[in-house]
Amino acid sequence: MRTAVLVDPRYRDHDPGPHHPERPERIDAVEAMLHDWRGAPIERVRPRLASEGEILAVHAAPLLEAVRATEGKAHVAIDADTHTSARSYETALLAAGGVLELADLVARRDVQNGFAFVRPPGHHATRAQSMGFCLFNNAAAAAERLRAEHGLERIAIVDWDVHHGNGTEAIFYDDPGVLYVSLHQYPFYPGTGAATDLGRGAGTGFNVNVPFSAGVGDLGYALAFQEVIEPVLRQFAPQFVIVSAGFDCHHRDPLGGMEVTEEGFRAMTRSLLSVARDSCEGRLLAILEGGYDLDAIRGSSRAVLEELCRPDPPVEEMLGPAHLFEQLKGILAPHWRL
Ligand SMILES: [Zn+2]
């Protein structure tokens, strides 16, 4: 069992301008965490550039052209929040390509699981619109590649970034092959993410939103996994689990209003690993989305990585409260409605 990380100094080259929260130093925080790493050996993977075709698998041609047109320009404002610098186009291709590279390694079982620490993030980018600090949708590109190159038919994307991943939701909204699950602050940017948005047509039911009021912490997130997310994922039986791992639901984050700690990220990771172990031989890929406090990024990414590296727990340890409660509900069903 091996865990791989993908990060590269070139992810600093996208500069959205002074005082922007999605800043190059976020990559330094990850590099500092890896420099101090004392856990199990992890494999370091280098990114490649995504091809035009890989971007066009999830985006309309005018979006690719619009991002390409920013190349070499010191500053372009795509919208009020989303700004580019001279090398943003190349960096965004390297972010998507890095995620695809690591997705390939996990899909081929060259490594067990991995974490792609890339920027710019991706989950707000829709098929036709870069927005919300996001240029290309990295997680969506990975899901499409897993289908096209590896023949997978059921892919789960679980998004715990504090913001709803409107782009990922929209790209797969009528698609039963990609189950999108999001936990997010609501109402909040970008305004989407209602619990009643379930998907469309054949995709109905394959879009699950958990809209939280501000202030929810580890316990609320753990309950959502226990009561809703893990049961849904187990029924879906994904062949690959992608995590849109934003750390802006951390209590220190300057943009988010949630109270999640490092322990909360550990618990969510353990839950997803347990699903992945049971349904797809542990194949899981985490992708960095948001998260704007450097200490929170450092501590939370370390916590998630430590869980990814942990050897499979003994069976008795896996029979946690969720499993016990399911058993109890069955045993008590003739007598009590639970
Ligand atoms: Zn976010």
Residues whose N, C-alpha, C, O or C-beta is under 5 A from the ligand:
A	BS01	ZN	D161 V162 H163 G246 D248 G290
